[in-house]
Amino acid sequence: GAEEPSMEAEAKELLLGCGGEGGSPAAGRSPEGEERRDPPPASVSNGSDAESEKEVVELKVIWNKNKYDVKFCLDSTGAELKQKIHTLTGLPPAMQKVMFKGLLPEEKTLREIKVTNGAKIMVVGSTINDVLAVNTPKEAAQQEVKAEENKKEPLCRQKQHRKVLDKGKPDDVMPSVKGVQERLPTVPLSGMYNKSGGKVRLTFKLEQDQLWIGTKERTEKLPMGSIKNVVSEPIEGHEDYHMMAFQLGPTEASYYWVYWVPTQYVDAIKDTVLGKWQYF
């Protein structure tokens, strides 16, 4: 008295039991009519593709004079290779420029761009620490240089200057006035020493735009424009006098040193030689 199974029920039974030979409705049941358990479904495979997923290629990654030997899946993308490079170098992917026959495309696999065993992968880029080091604020760098200069030994303590300063203040040096700035006198500044310990005088020929440096032997006539800089420093123990250098060339050897310059004339000398003229 049981009802005949409908066509829809028969179709459903065929679908659930597909994979048996012949696809008959009886497939999927034991001979005794008991329901049997199907084995777990196998992973879908394209045959040769399953093998290629495991295929690796040996690469030589070169970055910042460092070389890394890497084994990498041939079907991984350029973006995945960048992640691998990040683990090797610490270089973030966004800061990497990866080169293989041109710029490496992130979306393509190594197989697609025909990467082969032994291929060289060039990487260009800087780590965040490198970037921060390069972009150190200019003011901070200047402060570091200034701090280093402050650590240097004062000029008047250096050996090359001590041999002149240890002679003491010349008897005929012009008197100094501490804490005052004066115009250059109309007469030469005299009674000072040069680096040889000989007497020297400075004459400022403003109408000719020249500085005359005179010694017992000769007088050198220097155009103001040939003097690149003027350096001065108070003499320890005699701060009302300075030691001063006129820079005549690119190196320290070109400095012409004068000792025991009265302090009230120091600023006027600098401004005159460097063309500021604010005292005249």
Secondary structure as the mmCIF struct_conf table of DSSP 4:
data_model
#
loop_
_struct_conf.conf_type_id
_struct_conf.id
_struct_conf.beg_label_comp_id
_struct_conf.beg_label_asym_id
_struct_conf.beg_label_seq_id
_struct_conf.end_label_comp_id
_struct_conf.end_label_asym_id
_struct_conf.end_label_seq_id
HELX_LH_PP_P HELX_LH_PP_P1 ALA A 2 SER A 6
HELX_RH_AL_P HELX_RH_AL_P1 MET A 7 LEU A 16
TURN_TY1_P TURN_TY1_P1 GLY A 17 GLY A 19
BEND BEND1 GLY A 20 GLY A 20
HELX_RH_3T_P HELX_RH_3T_P1 GLU A 21 GLY A 23
TURN_TY1_P TURN_TY1_P2 PRO A 25 GLY A 28
STRN STRN1 ARG A 29 ARG A 29
TURN_TY1_P TURN_TY1_P3 PRO A 31 GLU A 32
BEND BEND2 GLY A 33 GLY A 33
STRN STRN2 GLU A 35 GLU A 35
HELX_LH_PP_P HELX_LH_PP_P2 ARG A 37 VAL A 44
BEND BEND3 GLY A 47 GLY A 47
HELX_RH_AL_P HELX_RH_AL_P2 SER A 48 SER A 52
TURN_TY1_P TURN_TY1_P4 GLU A 53 LYS A 54
STRN STRN3 VAL A 56 TRP A 63
TURN_TY1_P TURN_TY1_P5 ASN A 64 LYS A 65
STRN STRN4 ASN A 66 CYS A 73
TURN_TY1_P TURN_TY1_P6 LEU A 74 ASP A 75
BEND BEND4 SER A 76 SER A 76
STRN STRN5 THR A 77 THR A 77
HELX_RH_AL_P HELX_RH_AL_P3 GLY A 78 THR A 89
HELX_RH_3T_P HELX_RH_3T_P2 PRO A 93 MET A 95
STRN STRN6 LYS A 97 MET A 99
BEND BEND5 PHE A 100 GLY A 102
STRN STRN7 LEU A 103 LEU A 103
HELX_LH_PP_P HELX_LH_PP_P3 LEU A 104 PRO A 105
BEND BEND6 GLU A 106 LYS A 108
STRN STRN8 THR A 109 THR A 109
TURN_TY1_P TURN_TY1_P7 LEU A 110 LYS A 114
TURN_TY1_P TURN_TY1_P8 ASN A 117 GLY A 118
STRN STRN9 ALA A 119 VAL A 124
HELX_RH_AL_P HELX_RH_AL_P4 ILE A 128 VAL A 134
TURN_TY1_P TURN_TY1_P9 ASN A 135 ASN A 135
HELX_RH_AL_P HELX_RH_AL_P5 LYS A 138 LYS A 151
BEND BEND7 LYS A 152 LYS A 152
HELX_LH_PP_P HELX_LH_PP_P4 GLU A 153 PRO A 154
HELX_RH_3T_P HELX_RH_3T_P3 LEU A 155 ARG A 157
BEND BEND8 GLN A 158 GLN A 158
HELX_RH_AL_P HELX_RH_AL_P6 LYS A 159 LEU A 165
TURN_TY1_P TURN_TY1_P10 ASP A 166 LYS A 167
BEND BEND9 LYS A 169 LYS A 169
TURN_TY1_P TURN_TY1_P11 ASP A 171 ASP A 172
HELX_LH_PP_P HELX_LH_PP_P5 VAL A 173 PRO A 175
TURN_TY1_P TURN_TY1_P12 LYS A 178 GLY A 179
HELX_LH_PP_P HELX_LH_PP_P6 ARG A 183 PRO A 185
BEND BEND10 THR A 186 VAL A 187
HELX_LH_PP_P HELX_LH_PP_P7 PRO A 188 PRO A 188
STRN STRN10 LEU A 189 ASN A 194
TURN_TY1_P TURN_TY1_P13 LYS A 195 SER A 196
BEND BEND11 GLY A 197 GLY A 197
STRN STRN11 LYS A 199 LYS A 205
HELX_RH_3T_P HELX_RH_3T_P4 LEU A 206 GLN A 208
TURN_TY1_P TURN_TY1_P14 ASP A 209 ASP A 209
STRN STRN12 GLN A 210 GLY A 214
BEND BEND12 LYS A 216 GLU A 217
STRN STRN13 THR A 219 PRO A 223
HELX_RH_3T_P HELX_RH_3T_P5 MET A 224 SER A 226
STRN STRN14 ASN A 229 ILE A 235
TURN_TY1_P TURN_TY1_P15 GLU A 236 GLY A 237
STRN STRN15 HIS A 238 GLN A 247
BEND BEND13 GLY A 249 THR A 251
HELX_RH_3T_P HELX_RH_3T_P6 GLU A 252 SER A 254
STRN STRN16 TYR A 255 PRO A 262
HELX_RH_3T_P HELX_RH_3T_P7 THR A 263 TYR A 265
HELX_RH_AL_P HELX_RH_AL_P7 VAL A 266 VAL A 273
TURN_TY1_P TURN_TY1_P16 LEU A 274 GLY A 275
TURN_TY1_P TURN_TY1_P17 GLN A 278 TYR A 279
#
